[in-house]
């Protein structure tokens, strides 16, 4: 069985669930994602 779980491309991350949708520009997500471990260890 094959199921599509996502698409790649564009300038934003969009997550859709049965309860709603979340969307954010990649420019806003890069810093929190890239630096999250370093900030947690500080």
mmCIF file as Biopython writes it, N, C-alpha, C and O atoms, coordinates in Angstrom:
data_model
#
loop_
_atom_site.group_PDB
_atom_site.id
_atom_site.type_symbol
_atom_site.label_atom_id
_atom_site.label_alt_id
_atom_site.label_comp_id
_atom_site.label_asym_id
_atom_site.label_entity_id
_atom_site.label_seq_id
_atom_site.pdbx_PDB_ins_code
_atom_site.Cartn_x
_atom_site.Cartn_y
_atom_site.Cartn_z
_atom_site.occupancy
_atom_site.B_iso_or_equiv
_atom_site.auth_seq_id
_atom_site.auth_asym_id
_atom_site.pdbx_PDB_model_num
ATOM 1   N N  . UNK A ? 1  ? 0.850  -1.185 0.000  1.0 0.0 1  A 1 
ATOM 2   C CA . UNK A ? 1  ? 0.000  0.000  0.000  1.0 0.0 1  A 1 
ATOM 3   C C  . UNK A ? 1  ? 0.888  1.238  0.000  1.0 0.0 1  A 1 
ATOM 4   O O  . UNK A ? 1  ? 1.878  1.286  0.729  1.0 0.0 1  A 1 
ATOM 5   N N  . UNK A ? 2  ? 0.552  2.229  -0.798 1.0 0.0 2  A 1 
ATOM 6   C CA . UNK A ? 2  ? 1.299  3.477  -0.892 1.0 0.0 2  A 1 
ATOM 7   C C  . UNK A ? 2  ? 0.391  4.630  -0.496 1.0 0.0 2  A 1 
ATOM 8   O O  . UNK A ? 2  ? -0.766 4.695  -0.911 1.0 0.0 2  A 1 
ATOM 9   N N  . UNK A ? 3  ? 0.935  5.553  0.323  1.0 0.0 3  A 1 
ATOM 10  C CA . UNK A ? 3  ? 0.152  6.700  0.748  1.0 0.0 3  A 1 
ATOM 11  C C  . UNK A ? 3  ? 1.044  7.936  0.722  1.0 0.0 3  A 1 
ATOM 12  O O  . UNK A ? 3  ? 2.168  7.896  1.223  1.0 0.0 3  A 1 
ATOM 13  N N  . UNK A ? 4  ? 0.563  9.023  0.149  1.0 0.0 4  A 1 
ATOM 14  C CA . UNK A ? 4  ? 1.312  10.281 0.161  1.0 0.0 4  A 1 
ATOM 15  C C  . UNK A ? 4  ? 1.206  10.871 1.553  1.0 0.0 4  A 1 
ATOM 16  O O  . UNK A ? 4  ? 0.109  11.012 2.094  1.0 0.0 4  A 1 
ATOM 17  N N  . UNK A ? 5  ? 2.367  11.223 2.145  1.0 0.0 5  A 1 
ATOM 18  C CA . UNK A ? 5  ? 2.341  11.806 3.482  1.0 0.0 5  A 1 
ATOM 19  C C  . UNK A ? 5  ? 2.757  13.271 3.476  1.0 0.0 5  A 1 
ATOM 20  O O  . UNK A ? 5  ? 2.709  13.924 4.518  1.0 0.0 5  A 1 
ATOM 21  N N  . UNK A ? 6  ? 3.164  13.801 2.325  1.0 0.0 6  A 1 
ATOM 22  C CA . UNK A ? 6  ? 3.539  15.202 2.272  1.0 0.0 6  A 1 
ATOM 23  C C  . UNK A ? 6  ? 4.029  15.607 0.907  1.0 0.0 6  A 1 
ATOM 24  O O  . UNK A ? 6  ? 4.104  14.796 -0.016 1.0 0.0 6  A 1 
ATOM 25  N N  . UNK A ? 7  ? 4.364  16.882 0.794  1.0 0.0 7  A 1 
ATOM 26  C CA . UNK A ? 7  ? 4.916  17.447 -0.426 1.0 0.0 7  A 1 
ATOM 27  C C  . UNK A ? 7  ? 6.090  18.326 -0.048 1.0 0.0 7  A 1 
ATOM 28  O O  . UNK A ? 7  ? 6.122  18.891 1.045  1.0 0.0 7  A 1 
ATOM 29  N N  . UNK A ? 8  ? 7.051  18.442 -0.944 1.0 0.0 8  A 1 
ATOM 30  C CA . UNK A ? 8  ? 8.225  19.279 -0.723 1.0 0.0 8  A 1 
ATOM 31  C C  . UNK A ? 8  ? 8.197  20.418 -1.726 1.0 0.0 8  A 1 
ATOM 32  O O  . UNK A ? 8  ? 7.926  20.211 -2.909 1.0 0.0 8  A 1 
ATOM 33  N N  . UNK A ? 9  ? 8.479  21.620 -1.246 1.0 0.0 9  A 1 
ATOM 34  C CA . UNK A ? 9  ? 8.547  22.781 -2.117 1.0 0.0 9  A 1 
ATOM 35  C C  . UNK A ? 9  ? 7.879  23.984 -1.485 1.0 0.0 9  A 1 
ATOM 36  O O  . UNK A ? 9  ? 7.085  23.853 -0.554 1.0 0.0 9  A 1 
ATOM 37  N N  . UNK A ? 10 ? 8.203  25.138 -1.991 1.0 0.0 10 A 1 
ATOM 38  C CA . UNK A ? 10 ? 7.583  26.362 -1.503 1.0 0.0 10 A 1 
ATOM 39  C C  . UNK A ? 10 ? 8.377  27.041 -0.416 1.0 0.0 10 A 1 
ATOM 40  O O  . UNK A ? 10 ? 9.508  26.655 -0.118 1.0 0.0 10 A 1 
ATOM 41  N N  . UNK A ? 11 ? 7.775  28.060 0.177  1.0 0.0 11 A 1 
ATOM 42  C CA . UNK A ? 11 ? 8.461  28.878 1.168  1.0 0.0 11 A 1 
ATOM 43  C C  . UNK A ? 11 ? 7.785  28.852 2.534  1.0 0.0 11 A 1 
ATOM 44  O O  . UNK A ? 11 ? 8.049  29.707 3.380  1.0 0.0 11 A 1 
ATOM 45  N N  . UNK A ? 12 ? 6.899  27.852 2.752  1.0 0.0 12 A 1 
ATOM 46  C CA . UNK A ? 12 ? 6.255  27.740 4.061  1.0 0.0 12 A 1 
ATOM 47  C C  . UNK A ? 12 ? 6.031  26.267 4.406  1.0 0.0 12 A 1 
ATOM 48  O O  . UNK A ? 12 ? 5.985  25.403 3.530  1.0 0.0 12 A 1 
ATOM 49  N N  . UNK A ? 13 ? 5.895  26.012 5.695  1.0 0.0 13 A 1 
ATOM 50  C CA . UNK A ? 13 ? 5.562  24.682 6.201  1.0 0.0 13 A 1 
ATOM 51  C C  . UNK A ? 13 ? 4.082  24.698 6.554  1.0 0.0 13 A 1 
ATOM 52  O O  . UNK A ? 13 ? 3.621  25.565 7.296  1.0 0.0 13 A 1 
ATOM 53  N N  . UNK A ? 14 ? 3.354  23.751 6.029  1.0 0.0 14 A 1 
ATOM 54  C CA . UNK A ? 14 ? 1.939  23.626 6.345  1.0 0.0 14 A 1 
ATOM 55  C C  . UNK A ? 14 ? 1.669  22.209 6.817  1.0 0.0 14 A 1 
ATOM 56  O O  . UNK A ? 14 ? 2.015  21.240 6.141  1.0 0.0 14 A 1 
ATOM 57  N N  . UNK A ? 15 ? 1.049  22.095 7.980  1.0 0.0 15 A 1 
ATOM 58  C CA . UNK A ? 15 ? 0.700  20.803 8.548  1.0 0.0 15 A 1 
ATOM 59  C C  . UNK A ? 15 ? -0.817 20.765 8.682  1.0 0.0 15 A 1 
ATOM 60  O O  . UNK A ? 15 ? -1.416 21.622 9.332  1.0 0.0 15 A 1 
ATOM 61  N N  . UNK A ? 16 ? -1.430 19.763 8.060  1.0 0.0 16 A 1 
ATOM 62  C CA . UNK A ? 16 ? -2.877 19.615 8.119  1.0 0.0 16 A 1 
ATOM 63  C C  . UNK A ? 16 ? -3.221 18.377 8.944  1.0 0.0 16 A 1 
ATOM 64  O O  . UNK A ? 16 ? -2.642 17.309 8.748  1.0 0.0 16 A 1 
ATOM 65  N N  . UNK A ? 17 ? -4.168 18.532 9.865  1.0 0.0 17 A 1 
ATOM 66  C CA . UNK A ? 17 ? -4.656 17.415 10.668 1.0 0.0 17 A 1 
ATOM 67  C C  . UNK A ? 17 ? -6.180 17.421 10.622 1.0 0.0 17 A 1 
ATOM 68  O O  . UNK A ? 17 ? -6.784 18.323 10.041 1.0 0.0 17 A 1 
ATOM 69  N N  . UNK A ? 18 ? -6.783 16.444 11.217 1.0 0.0 18 A 1 
ATOM 70  C CA . UNK A ? 18 ? -8.246 16.403 11.247 1.0 0.0 18 A 1 
ATOM 71  C C  . UNK A ? 18 ? -8.830 17.550 12.066 1.0 0.0 18 A 1 
ATOM 72  O O  . UNK A ? 18 ? -9.979 17.938 11.855 1.0 0.0 18 A 1 
ATOM 73  N N  . UNK A ? 19 ? -8.047 18.100 13.004 1.0 0.0 19 A 1 
ATOM 74  C CA . UNK A ? 19 ? -8.558 19.169 13.850 1.0 0.0 19 A 1 
ATOM 75  C C  . UNK A ? 19 ? -8.203 20.569 13.363 1.0 0.0 19 A 1 
ATOM 76  O O  . UNK A ? 19 ? -8.627 21.551 13.973 1.0 0.0 19 A 1 
ATOM 77  N N  . UNK A ? 20 ? -7.431 20.689 12.272 1.0 0.0 20 A 1 
ATOM 78  C CA . UNK A ? 20 ? -7.096 22.015 11.775 1.0 0.0 20 A 1 
ATOM 79  C C  . UNK A ? 20 ? -5.843 22.031 10.934 1.0 0.0 20 A 1 
ATOM 80  O O  . UNK A ? 20 ? -5.367 20.994 10.472 1.0 0.0 20 A 1 
ATOM 81  N N  . UNK A ? 21 ? -5.313 23.239 10.743 1.0 0.0 21 A 1 
ATOM 82  C CA . UNK A ? 21 ? -4.134 23.427 9.903  1.0 0.0 21 A 1 
ATOM 83  C C  . UNK A ? 21 ? -3.210 24.451 10.533 1.0 0.0 21 A 1 
ATOM 84  O O  . UNK A ? 21 ? -3.672 25.454 11.078 1.0 0.0 21 A 1 
ATOM 85  N N  . UNK A ? 22 ? -1.902 24.208 10.463 1.0 0.0 22 A 1 
ATOM 86  C CA . UNK A ? 22 ? -0.874 25.128 10.944 1.0 0.0 22 A 1 
ATOM 87  C C  . UNK A ? 22 ? 0.001  25.482 9.763  1.0 0.0 22 A 1 
ATOM 88  O O  . UNK A ? 22 ? 0.397  24.601 9.000  1.0 0.0 22 A 1 
ATOM 89  N N  . UNK A ? 23 ? 0.310  26.766 9.599  1.0 0.0 23 A 1 
ATOM 90  C CA . UNK A ? 23 ? 1.171  27.191 8.507  1.0 0.0 23 A 1 
ATOM 91  C C  . UNK A ? 23 ? 2.089  28.290 9.013  1.0 0.0 23 A 1 
ATOM 92  O O  . UNK A ? 23 ? 1.655  29.187 9.736  1.0 0.0 23 A 1 
ATOM 93  N N  . UNK A ? 24 ? 3.389  28.218 8.623  1.0 0.0 24 A 1 
ATOM 94  C CA . UNK A ? 24 ? 4.352  29.236 9.018  1.0 0.0 24 A 1 
ATOM 95  C C  . UNK A ? 24 ? 5.427  29.355 7.939  1.0 0.0 24 A 1 
ATOM 96  O O  . UNK A ? 24 ? 5.810  28.355 7.333  1.0 0.0 24 A 1 
ATOM 97  N N  . UNK A ? 25 ? 5.916  30.579 7.696  1.0 0.0 25 A 1 
ATOM 98  C CA . UNK A ? 25 ? 6.992  30.764 6.728  1.0 0.0 25 A 1 
ATOM 99  C C  . UNK A ? 25 ? 8.269  30.074 7.208  1.0 0.0 25 A 1 
ATOM 100 O O  . UNK A ? 25 ? 8.573  30.076 8.400  1.0 0.0 25 A 1 
ATOM 101 N N  . UNK A ? 26 ? 9.008  29.489 6.275  1.0 0.0 26 A 1 
ATOM 102 C CA . UNK A ? 26 ? 10.254 28.805 6.633  1.0 0.0 26 A 1 
ATOM 103 C C  . UNK A ? 26 ? 11.260 29.760 7.258  1.0 0.0 26 A 1 
ATOM 104 O O  . UNK A ? 26 ? 12.054 29.347 8.103  1.0 0.0 26 A 1 
ATOM 105 N N  . UNK A ? 27 ? 11.242 31.034 6.858  1.0 0.0 27 A 1 
ATOM 106 C CA . UNK A ? 27 ? 12.173 32.002 7.431  1.0 0.0 27 A 1 
ATOM 107 C C  . UNK A ? 27 ? 11.970 32.169 8.932  1.0 0.0 27 A 1 
ATOM 108 O O  . UNK A ? 27 ? 12.922 32.471 9.651  1.0 0.0 27 A 1 
ATOM 109 N N  . UNK A ? 28 ? 10.745 31.977 9.418  1.0 0.0 28 A 1 
ATOM 110 C CA . UNK A ? 28 ? 10.472 32.075 10.855 1.0 0.0 28 A 1 
ATOM 111 C C  . UNK A ? 28 ? 10.811 30.787 11.598 1.0 0.0 28 A 1 
ATOM 112 O O  . UNK A ? 28 ? 10.995 30.815 12.814 1.0 0.0 28 A 1 
ATOM 113 N N  . UNK A ? 29 ? 10.897 29.674 10.904 1.0 0.0 29 A 1 
ATOM 114 C CA . UNK A ? 29 ? 11.127 28.387 11.546 1.0 0.0 29 A 1 
ATOM 115 C C  . UNK A ? 29 ? 12.591 27.974 11.587 1.0 0.0 29 A 1 
ATOM 116 O O  . UNK A ? 29 ? 12.959 27.121 12.395 1.0 0.0 29 A 1 
ATOM 117 N N  . UNK A ? 30 ? 13.425 28.546 10.750 1.0 0.0 30 A 1 
ATOM 118 C CA . UNK A ? 30 ? 14.823 28.117 10.666 1.0 0.0 30 A 1 
ATOM 119 C C  . UNK A ? 30 ? 15.558 28.298 11.984 1.0 0.0 30 A 1 
ATOM 120 O O  . UNK A ? 30 ? 16.143 27.342 12.493 1.0 0.0 30 A 1 
ATOM 121 N N  . UNK A ? 31 ? 15.544 29.501 12.550 1.0 0.0 31 A 1 
ATOM 122 C CA . UNK A ? 31 ? 16.304 29.756 13.780 1.0 0.0 31 A 1 
ATOM 123 C C  . UNK A ? 31 ? 15.843 28.896 14.954 1.0 0.0 31 A 1 
ATOM 124 O O  . UNK A ? 31 ? 16.689 28.284 15.606 1.0 0.0 31 A 1 
ATOM 125 N N  . UNK A ? 32 ? 14.547 28.816 15.256 1.0 0.0 32 A 1 
ATOM 126 C CA . UNK A ? 32 ? 14.131 27.958 16.381 1.0 0.0 32 A 1 
ATOM 127 C C  . UNK A ? 32 ? 14.516 26.493 16.182 1.0 0.0 32 A 1 
ATOM 128 O O  . UNK A ? 32 ? 14.901 25.818 17.137 1.0 0.0 32 A 1 
ATOM 129 N N  . UNK A ? 33 ? 14.418 26.009 14.974 1.0 0.0 33 A 1 
ATOM 130 C CA . UNK A ? 33 ? 14.755 24.609 14.705 1.0 0.0 33 A 1 
ATOM 131 C C  . UNK A ? 33 ? 16.265 24.386 14.799 1.0 0.0 33 A 1 
ATOM 132 O O  . UNK A ? 33 ? 16.707 23.456 15.474 1.0 0.0 33 A 1 
ATOM 133 N N  . UNK A ? 34 ? 17.051 25.213 14.142 1.0 0.0 34 A 1 
ATOM 134 C CA . UNK A ? 34 ? 18.494 25.037 14.053 1.0 0.0 34 A 1 
ATOM 135 C C  . UNK A ? 34 ? 19.173 25.219 15.410 1.0 0.0 34 A 1 
ATOM 136 O O  . UNK A ? 34 ? 20.172 24.556 15.688 1.0 0.0 34 A 1 
ATOM 137 N N  . UNK A ? 35 ? 18.653 26.102 16.252 1.0 0.0 35 A 1 
ATOM 138 C CA . UNK A ? 35 ? 19.316 26.444 17.520 1.0 0.0 35 A 1 
ATOM 139 C C  . UNK A ? 35 ? 18.626 25.875 18.756 1.0 0.0 35 A 1 
ATOM 140 O O  . UNK A ? 35 ? 19.021 26.205 19.874 1.0 0.0 35 A 1 
ATOM 141 N N  . UNK A ? 36 ? 17.617 25.036 18.594 1.0 0.0 36 A 1 
ATOM 142 C CA . UNK A ? 36 ? 16.847 24.573 19.756 1.0 0.0 36 A 1 
ATOM 143 C C  . UNK A ? 36 ? 17.674 23.769 20.755 1.0 0.0 36 A 1 
ATOM 144 O O  . UNK A ? 36 ? 17.504 23.947 21.962 1.0 0.0 36 A 1 
ATOM 145 N N  . UNK A ? 37 ? 18.553 22.901 20.298 1.0 0.0 37 A 1 
ATOM 146 C CA . UNK A ? 37 ? 19.352 22.092 21.217 1.0 0.0 37 A 1 
ATOM 147 C C  . UNK A ? 37 ? 20.349 22.967 21.979 1.0 0.0 37 A 1 
ATOM 148 O O  . UNK A ? 37 ? 20.508 22.823 23.191 1.0 0.0 37 A 1 
ATOM 149 N N  . UNK A ? 38 ? 21.010 23.864 21.273 1.0 0.0 38 A 1 
ATOM 150 C CA . UNK A ? 38 ? 21.970 24.759 21.925 1.0 0.0 38 A 1 
ATOM 151 C C  . UNK A ? 38 ? 21.276 25.616 22.995 1.0 0.0 38 A 1 
ATOM 152 O O  . UNK A ? 38 ? 21.825 25.822 24.077 1.0 0.0 38 A 1 
ATOM 153 N N  . UNK A ? 39 ? 20.107 26.098 22.699 1.0 0.0 39 A 1 
ATOM 154 C CA . UNK A ? 39 ? 19.369 26.913 23.695 1.0 0.0 39 A 1 
ATOM 155 C C  . UNK A ? 39 ? 18.937 26.062 24.880 1.0 0.0 39 A 1 
ATOM 156 O O  . UNK A ? 39 ? 18.955 26.541 26.014 1.0 0.0 39 A 1 
ATOM 157 N N  . UNK A ? 40 ? 18.557 24.835 24.652 1.0 0.0 40 A 1 
ATOM 158 C CA . UNK A ? 40 ? 18.143 23.965 25.749 1.0 0.0 40 A 1 
ATOM 159 C C  . UNK A ? 40 ? 19.310 23.605 26.654 1.0 0.0 40 A 1 
ATOM 160 O O  . UNK A ? 40 ? 19.120 23.393 27.851 1.0 0.0 40 A 1 
ATOM 161 N N  . UNK A ? 41 ? 20.514 23.534 26.101 1.0 0.0 41 A 1 
ATOM 162 C CA . UNK A ? 41 ? 21.696 23.164 26.872 1.0 0.0 41 A 1 
ATOM 163 C C  . UNK A ? 41 ? 22.302 24.347 27.623 1.0 0.0 41 A 1 
ATOM 164 O O  . UNK A ? 41 ? 23.121 24.149 28.521 1.0 0.0 41 A 1 
ATOM 165 N N  . UNK A ? 42 ? 21.915 25.568 27.272 1.0 0.0 42 A 1 
ATOM 166 C CA . UNK A ? 42 ? 22.507 26.769 27.895 1.0 0.0 42 A 1 
ATOM 167 C C  . UNK A ? 42 ? 21.978 26.994 29.279 1.0 0.0 42 A 1 
ATOM 168 O O  . UNK A ? 42 ? 22.369 27.955 29.941 1.0 0.0 42 A 1 
#
